[in-house]
Amino acid sequence: MKSNRRFLVSPALARLARKERGISDRSVIGYFPGQSDRQQAVEIGQQSSTLVLITRDGEGPSNEERFDVPRRHAEALLESCAARIGFERTRMDAGGRMVQLTRLLTSQPVELIDVEFAEGEDVTRFWPPAWFGPEVTEDETWSDRSLAMEGLPNKSTPQANETALSAFLDDIEGIGALQRFATRDGERRPTAPERPAAQDRATAASERSGAERPAAERPAPERPASERSAAERREARSPNVVAAPFAPRTAGAEA
C-alpha cells in the first residue's frame, strides 16, 4: 500500500506555486459517519467519481480501496454525507521528487503539502526542502476527514522567511535538488573551481578592448596571392633581401 507524508506550508508560497504551476485538479470529498475501523467517502473529481472505503485492522496501517461509480450516483451519495470538503491540487517538483500542494477549501482555507511514496519505499529518506513547514503526518487532526468533520486545528500558520523563499524559488527554477545534493548534511561537496571575479573582469575588459579597437589601428588583412603585383610576390618570397640600387655606367668608364 502507498504511504504519504504531510506538511504545512506558508499560504504565500502555496499561492505563488499555483501561479507558477497552475491547478492540476479540483475535487470534492464527502464523508459518511463511520466507525473507528471502517470509513466511507465519495469523491467527485474533474475526470472521475469514486467510492472510497478505508479499513483498519487493529493497530496496523489503514487500507484504502477505490471503486469507480457513475457521476450521477456519486452526486446523489454526496448529498447524504455528514461532511464535505473541496480541494485544489497543484503538482510540482520539490526535494528531487514530485509533490502535491493541496488547498482545502474550508471556511478558512488550509494549505498542505502531500508527498506520496510507493509501497515498500523508505519514507524517511525524503529530505524536506527548507520551504516546507512543520510535518503533521502523525497528527490525526490534520487528516482530510478530521478537517472536514471537526474543522481547522488550533495551530499557527507557517510564514515564509528569506531562506524559505530562496529554497522555493530554487525548486521552481529546477535547481533546488542539485543544490541540496551539494550541501546535504551541512557540508558543501567539492565542485569545479570557480574563476575569480577579478579574472572575469580582466578577461571581459580585454575582449572589449579588442572589439572596440579603431579600424585604423587594426592590422590590414593579407590579400590573396592572386591579387598581388609581381613585385609584391617577389618581396613576399624574399622579405630579408634588399635590392642594391642600379648605378648606370658613365661615358668613358672601363668595361
Summary of the structure (lengths in Angstrom):
residues: 255
radius of gyration: 37.5
end to end distance: 119.0
largest distance: 141.4
contacts: 585
relative contact order: 0.14
helix: 34%
strand: 28%
